[in-house]
């Protein structure tokens, strides 16, 4: 029994019309073509139809494995992805046979996320050049979510964000939050890389960037940044500026900042 015949039989068993089964995801015409074997559903479409029919996807595919040689590989890759096992995903997909009109979109997504997982692990181990190489192997991001992930990971390697960022809503808020988190964790180089990828610095950016310089004992750079943030964040920046000025030997300014804290 073909995939289309199984769908037709399962639909009729539930007493559903084609329109009722389609919902909002696919057209009635497309479902008719699938049921009559003149079109094949994508994996996303098949998962949608299977869920509405109360059947696992395997119900429609198991007997067609011979005609779908990539299905066992995709299944293994999914399981590895669920475990966040990037190497396992790539290993499962090693013998993937392209082109495949059903599985190619999912193959690309799994491959992208596998390299992203491995790149994140490499960053956590301090292997920035290796992480950058993995991100370059990930391929072209296809969705905004993938592009955001790729850009943020690439920024964490110290790489300048490419012009591609201009095609997205601003990433500044996310970069700022990640930079602040890296600062709290003592990852000063990573914090600096993330913050330096911000497109339009604001007063919060100047304050956090100043704190990174302060931790790096780059007193003048820290002072320059913190002074730009001072009018918006006087309470937070005054003690930091006092410390910078003392280290720089500017005791008059240090005294003035100390008085502001009283």
Rosetta blueprint (number, residue, H / E / L):
1 X L
2 X L
3 X H
4 X H
5 X H
6 X H
7 X H
8 X H
9 X H
10 X H
11 X H
12 X H
13 X H
14 X L
15 X L
16 X L
17 X L
18 X H
19 X H
20 X H
21 X H
22 X H
23 X L
24 X L
25 X L
26 X L
27 X L
28 X H
29 X H
30 X H
31 X H
32 X H
33 X H
34 X H
35 X H
36 X L
37 X L
38 X L
39 X L
40 X L
41 X L
42 X L
43 X H
44 X H
45 X H
46 X H
47 X H
48 X H
49 X H
50 X H
51 X H
52 X H
53 X H
54 X L
55 X L
56 X L
57 X H
58 X H
59 X H
60 X H
61 X H
62 X H
63 X H
64 X H
65 X L
66 X L
67 X L
68 X L
69 X L
70 X L
71 X H
72 X H
73 X H
74 X H
75 X H
76 X H
77 X H
78 X H
79 X H
80 X H
81 X H
82 X H
83 X L
84 X L
85 X L
86 X H
87 X H
88 X H
89 X H
90 X H
91 X H
92 X H
93 X L
94 X L
95 X L
96 X L
97 X L
98 X L
99 X L
100 X L
101 X L
102 X L
103 X L
104 X H
105 X H
106 X H
107 X H
108 X H
109 X H
110 X H
111 X H
112 X H
113 X H
114 X H
115 X H
116 X H
117 X H
118 X H
119 X H
120 X H
121 X H
122 X H
123 X H
124 X H
125 X L
126 X L
127 X L
128 X H
129 X H
130 X H
131 X H
132 X H
133 X H
134 X H
135 X H
136 X H
137 X H
138 X L
139 X L
140 X L
141 X L
142 X L
143 X L
144 X H
145 X H
146 X H
147 X H
148 X H
149 X H
150 X H
151 X H
152 X H
153 X H
154 X H
155 X H
156 X H
157 X L
158 X L
159 X L
160 X L
161 X L
162 X L
163 X H
164 X H
165 X H
166 X H
167 X H
168 X L
169 X L
170 X L
171 X L
172 X H
173 X H
174 X H
175 X H
176 X H
177 X H
178 X H
179 X H
180 X H
181 X H
182 X H
183 X H
184 X H
185 X L
186 X L
187 X L
188 X H
189 X H
190 X H
191 X H
192 X H
193 X H
194 X H
195 X H
196 X L
197 X L
198 X L
199 X L
200 X L
201 X L
202 X L
203 X H
204 X H
205 X H
206 X H
207 X H
208 X H
209 X H
210 X H
211 X H
212 X H
213 X H
214 X H
215 X H
216 X L
217 X L
218 X L
219 X H
220 X H
221 X H
222 X H
223 X H
224 X H
225 X H
226 X H
227 X H
228 X H
229 X H
230 X H
231 X L
232 X L
233 X L
234 X H
235 X H
236 X H
237 X H
238 X H
239 X H
240 X H
241 X H
242 X H
243 X H
244 X H
245 X H
246 X H
247 X H
248 X H
249 X L
250 X L
251 X H
252 X H
253 X H
254 X H
255 X H
256 X H
257 X H
258 X H
259 X H
260 X H
261 X L
262 X L
